[in-house]
Amino acid sequence: MKRNQFRNMQDWKKQWDNFFGEEFWSGFEPLVENANTQVNMYQAENELLVVFSLPGLRNVDDVQLYTQYQTLEIRGKIHLKFKDFQIIEEGIFQGKFERVIQLPFPVKEDRVDAKYRSGLLIVHLHRLIPDENRRKITVEQED
């Protein structure tokens, strides 16, 4: 018999909504929604490493990464299948996932590296440092 602890979550949530009210869940939603994408973030002076745990990712084309100013967005799909076997207990997330992460500082969109190895997606980002140097502009004479 297949066990999936996530299977009845929506039914369970509806019953609790009726009892506690819909606002009860607002504090828990970030935890529940992001339970399927574990992430660590590491910071150096002008760099970030964002490390996602994505066990079972078969093809890096199943993951899309987007960066915009001070956010990093990840979307993807994980399928764990083993030929001639059926799942009877599920504790590792499978399926589609999506997450938006607020970064501690703006990053250069043209200087991002992402590598997948040993079940980890490692995203290396660089701080966007505004150029506050004053530049002289040459004015050309037109006749």
PyMOL commands that set and color helices and strands:
alter all, ss='L'
color gray80, all
select helices_A, chain A and resi 9-20+22-27+29-33+60-62
alter helices_A, ss='H'
color red, helices_A
select strands_A, chain A and resi 3-4+38-43+47-53+63-68+71-78+89-90+95-102+107-117+120-127
alter strands_A, ss='S'
color yellow, strands_A
deselect
rebuild
show_as cartoon
